[in-house]
């Protein structure tokens, strides 16, 4: 529950701080609506990736505790899965910030 509270605060801070940083534009009339949605989408991407990698890590630690002799295989699978989640999250984050 503390992790969820911390992630909520981080996403909120990101949304508040991202809008002024991306507000510089050459246009006369700036539309803050899409920028807020982009920041919200980026925050959701980070939240989802963090929860996914946390779930993988907790499951891997539990599995290693049950079968210590399989720790090498479990750790390798965990790192590969975490890398795949991180790659997809980075791609989604770039899409959120570009669009």
Secondary structure, DSSP 8 states (H G I E B T S, - for coil): -HHHHHHHHHHHHHHHHHHHHT---SSSS--HHHHHHHHHHHHHHHHHHHHHHHHHHHHHHHHHHH-GGGHHHHHHHHHHHHHHHHHHHHHHHHHHHH-
